[in-house]
Each structure stands twice: as C-alpha cells, then as structure tokens.
C-alpha cells in the first residue's frame, strides 16, 4: 500500500501535518503531492519549513484561475503524479478545489480515497467549499469525521455507517504540537507601537471578498469594532483580499485597522492566542481559536463548525456592521472558557491507524 497525501493550501498543510507525522511514525509508505493552489512563499513554503515537513515529491503548479481552470489543471496533473508515484490510496483534507480534484482523480483511477475532516456542512450551496466537501464525501471510501455532528450529517445523506470513523479534528493535534514553538516566534511587525490588547481579523472567502458591497460592509464593521472597543485591529490580508480591496477602492482607516502581509503559521498561532478576540470568515480559524480559548466572531451568515457556537467559543455575526459590532461586544464580554469539542489531540494517529487497517 502506497499512500499519496494530496494538499494545496495553507490550511491543508497545517491540518495534514499531524497525519504526515503519524504516517512517518508508523513507517508507512507515502509521498506528498502539492497542487500549487496556494503558491506564494507566505501561504505555502513557509509552512513546510516551520512545521519541519519534507518538501512534496511533486508540486503541480496549478496556480490560480477560475474554479474550472484550477480543477482541470489539478485533475490532469494529479493523474500523472499518482501514476508516477505508484499510489494505491489517496488522503485529502477539507473542502478546497485541491480536495475535490484529489478525490475525483483517485476515485476514477480506482484508488482508495480517505477524506479527512469529512461531514462538515454549512447548508449554503452558494459556497464553492460546500459543493467541494459534499462531492468529496460521496466519492470517498473512508470518511474521517471530526465530530459526531459531522458523522450524523453523513449518515443523514445516506453514507453507510461502516465507511465513517469519528477521529477528532487534526487542528487540535496541530495546535498542541506547535503552540509552545509559536510562543518563541518573533513579534509581528504590525504590532509595533500597539499598547495593550488587539483584535485579529482575517477575510478571504469568495462570497465576502468578490462582492464590493459585502466587502465594504465587513470593513466598515471591523472599523466600528475598533472604535467601540478601543482595540487596534491587526489584519493580515490574504493576496485575494488585497487585490479586491485595490480593485474596489476599499481600504480601512489605518488608525483603526492595520493591514499587514500574511504571516507564517507559528506567528499567526501566537496572534490568535494573544488577541482579545478574532474576527474571521475562515473555518480553520474558528477551530483554532476554540482550541486556544480566544473568542471568535464569524463574518458569515452560517458556519460548518456549529460545535464552536454550541460551546460558546464562537458567534455567527453575518456581514452587516451592526451585527459584527454587537457580536464582538458579546464575545468580549463573555468568559474565555469552554469545552473543546474537537478531540484529544490524537486525531492524526487515529486516522492513520484506521486508514492502514482498512486498506492494507
């Protein structure tokens, strides 16, 4: 059995790192293929370096483009890479075009497919990520659900119970394995001169960034949070978001919101841990802040991580300035203590053990 680990974005590198380490520890035969969906140093190679991961066997260099262009390039490149590497099974994680392409290419080649973080649902088909995760789940052979909520989503869609294994979320493994290292990470330059606390913000989702009206509302809401709370907002901006802000002529007040370049995983983990609260549209950040004990405000109308809301770690604010401010004030006033719903930090081991049991 030779396993191909297919990844292509920052969150996938982080969340698959515990799986890769578990594959190494178990002396499994595997290799990594990177699609190149994230290709800047700040969103890609720096994470391999910080996490101590070997470079991928192949980088397909798929780059950016429309969803059709990206996925088509990945399908062609992945088929060749999987043949070249002699893969007999493929592991993918999450809900990106990389995940969809990896699962489709492998399943059409008759290879075993394992989907890490299976069963998440936002119920919003306007999100490309929702379509990706649904299709991936239904072509995968083994579905590694992070929670019982995710498992129940799969069962409700007719997935056979025998194909589903609840493992916990690898985000807990990644945070636990790296939080102490993150504390020794250099201070982010954007924090220079910031006295007292700060709020962290991330915005990158297509439905938020590619619509001028929505993006303008969110930026206005983030500014209002700074005014109301007195905390400076640190905003490491994704390249996609920077391009949209420039295209639409939308820019926050620099006295309230400090726009910064993307930072490495360890530096970002440190920012999440030290922030008074985090404003985000990222699913992974909702999970990380929940594990770290930092209040989270989700800048969307829904979430595929309802467990974070149920335990009191997160609130879904929508994208209106009033909703964002009210939600931020509510989370800042609450207690920073809740139950972690994502497992014990051994998800990577459980995934690899189950994967090997079923496919070898």
N, C-alpha and C positions, 0 to 999 in steps of 0.2 A: 504494500500500500504506500503510495507516494502522494502526499498532500500538497496542493497549491493553496497558499494563502493569498487571496486577491484583495488588494486595497488600493486606495487612490486619493484619499483626502485626509486632512489633519485629524478629524475625529476617529477615522478608521485606524490610523496609525496608533493613536493613543489607546483605543479600546481593544485593538487586536494585540497590543504589546504583551499583556498577560497570557494570551493564548500562545503567542510565539515563544515566550519564555517557558511555558508548560510543555510545548512540543519539544523544545531543546532539552528540558529536564528529563523527559521521558524517552529521549533518544529516538524520537520519531523521524522518519524520512520525510522532509518537507522542503519547499522553497517558496519564496515570496515574489509575486508579480505586482508591480505598481503600474496603474493605468496612466498616471500623469494627470489626473483630473485636477489636483492641486499641484502646481509646478513651480511656484516661486520658492526661494530658499526659506522665507519666513513662514510659509504654510506647508512646507514639505520636508526638505532635507534636515533642517534644524531639529525636527522631532526625532528622526532616526539617531542623530548624534546625541541628543540629550538623553534619550531612553536607552542608549547603548545597544541598539539593534543593528544587525548586519544589513548592508545595503541590499536592495532587491536584486534577484537574479536578472530580472528584466524590467525596464521602465518603458512603457509603450508610447509615452509622449503624446497622449491623445489630446491634451490641452483643452482649451475652451471652444465653445461653439454652441449651436442650438442643441436642444436635447437629442434630436435625431442625429445630428453630426457627431456629437460626443459618443453616443451609444453605439453608432455604427462603427466608428473607428475602434472602439474598445472591443466590440464583438469580433472583428477581423483579427485584431492584434492578439486577443486572448486565445482564440482558437489555435493560432500558430504557437503561442507561448506554452500552452498546455500540452500540445503535441510534443514540442521540443523538450519540455521538462519531464515528460513521461508521467504526467499526473493521472492518478486514478480516482481522486476525490478533490473537491474544492471547498474551502471555507470562506465565507463572505460575512460582513458585519454591517448592519444598519440599513440605510434607505436611499443611497445615492445612485446616480447613473452607473457608477462603478459596480455597485452591488447587483443591480439589475443585469448588467452586461455579464458579470461573472457567473451569476446563476443561470442565465439563459444559455450562454456558450457551453457551460459544463453539462447542463441537462440535455442539450441537443447532441452532445458528444457521448451521451450515455454514462457520464461520470456521476458519482455520488456527490450531492450538494448538501452542505450544512450551513444553515443561516443562524448566525449569532445575533442576538437581540431581535428575535422573531416575535411577532404577535402584537407589536405596538400599533395603535390605531388612533388617528385624530378625528376620523369620520368626515374629513374635508377632502373631497376628491379634486379640489382646485389645486392642492399642493402636489407638485411632482413627486415629493418624497412619499406621500401616501400611496400613490399608484405604484411606485417602485417597491415599497415594502409588501404590498398586497400580492403583486405578481411574484416577487421573490419567494414569499412564503409558500405559494401554491405550486411552485416548481421544485421546491427543496425537498430532500428526502428526510432530513433530520432538522428539527426546529428547536433551537435553544432559546427558550422563553426566559426573560429575566425575572419575571414575577408571575404569580398565579393569575393576576389580571390579564397579562399578555397571553397566558395559556388559555384562559377562558375565551378570549377573543378568537383564538384559532379554532377551538372546539365549536364555537358558535357558527363558524364559517364552514364546518364540515370536515376539518382536518382530523385525521384519525389520531386518537389519543396516544397510540403507540409511537407515533412519529414525533411527539412533543416531549421535551425534557426541561423542567424548570431548574435553572442553574444559578440564579442570581445574575447581577449585571457586572460585567468586567470593569465598568467605571470605578467600582469600589476597589477592586484589585489595583487599578492604575493609580488612584488617589493614595491608597495606603502605601503602595510601593515607592511613591515619589514625593510625598508631602514633606518629609524631612529634608530631602535633597533640595526641594523648592525653597525652603527657608534660607538656604545658603545662596540662592540666586541673587544676582545684582539687582539693585533698586531700579525700577523702570524710570527712564528719564522724564517721562510726562508727570511724574510725581514731584519733581524738583520744585521746591517752594510751596508745596501743599502742606499746610499746617492742620493738625487734627485729622479727622476722618475723611473718607472719599467714597463715592459711589462708582461702581464699574458698569459700563454699558457695552453691549455687542448687538449689532444689527446686520443681518446678511440674507435673510430669507427672500426668495424671489417675489413673493406676494407683498412684501414690505418695501423692498428696495427698488423694484422696477416700476412702481407707481408713484408719480410725483406727489400726488395728493396724500397718499398714505405715508410716504417718507417724510413729507413736510410736517404732518401731524405728529409723527413719532418724535422727530427732532424738537418740535415745539414742546411736547410733553416732557422730554428729557430736560430741556432748559427750565421748565417750570418746576421740576423736581429739585433742581439745584437751587433755584430761587427760594422755594418754600422751606427746604431743609437746611440751607446754608452749606451743603457739601458740594465740593467740586466734583464733576463727573469726568472720569477718565474713560475715553472712548477709543480703544484700539480698533481702527477701521479696516475691515476686510477690503481687498482691492476692488471687488464688485461694488461695494458701498461707496467707496471713494469716487469711482467712475460715475455712478449715478448722481451723487451729490454735485459733482462738477457739471454733469450734463443738465441737471435740473436747476442749477444755481441755488442749491440748498446748502447752507453752512451754519452751524451753531455758533452762538456767541462764545468766543474763546475765553472770556472771563468766567463762563459757567461750565463749558464743556471743552475739555482738552482732547482734541483729535490727535491720536498717535498712530504710529505704524503698528502692524501686527507684532506680537511678541511670542517668544518661544513658549512651549508647554509649561516648563517649570516656573518661568516668570509669571505666566497667566494664572497658574495654580496659586502662586503666592498672592497675586492681586485678588483673586476670588476669596481667599481665606482672610485677607486683611480688610476687605471692603465692608462698609456698613450695610450695603445691600447691592444686588446685581439686577440690572435691567437688561433683558435679553429676549431674542426670539429663537435662540438655539436650544434644541432638545438636550444635547450633551451638557450644556452649562446648567440647565435645570437640574440634572442629575448630580453634577459635581458639587454645586452649591448645597444641595440637600445633604450630601455626604459630609461636607465641610462645616455645616452649621451656619451658613450665611443665607439670610433672607433673599428670596428671588421674586422678581416681578416679570411675568411673561408677557411680552409685547405682541400678543396674538389674540385671536378670538377663541382658540382651542389649544389643547395640548394632548400629545400622545403619551404623556407621563402623568396621568391622573394621580398616581401614588404620591407624587410630591405635594399635590394640593391637599390630598386627604390627610397627610400627616402634619400639615401646617407649615411646610417649608416654602411654599410657592403660592402665588395667586395669579390667575389669568386676568390681565388688565384690559385687553383689547388694544386698540391703536389710537384712541382719542386722547388728547392732552388731559382732560378732566379725569378719565378713567385711569390713566397712568399715574397721575399725581395722587389720587385717592388710594390706589393700590400700594404705592410706595410708602405713603404715610402709615397705612395699616400695617405693612410688614415691618417698618422701622419701629413701630410702637409695640410689636409683639415680642415674645420670648424667642431667643435663638436656641431652642432646644426641642428636638423632636426625634421620633424613632426613624432610623434609616430603613427604608423598605426594600433596599436593593441587594441584600445578602451580606455574607460574612467576609467577602474579600477573597474567596477561593473559587470564583466562577471559572477562571481560566483552567484550573486543574480539573474541575468537574466537566467542562466542555471537552477537553482533550481525552479524558478517561472515557467518556461516553462515545465520543467520535471513534476512538480506537476499538472500543468494544463492539460497535455496530458495523464497522466497515472492514476491519482486518480479519 
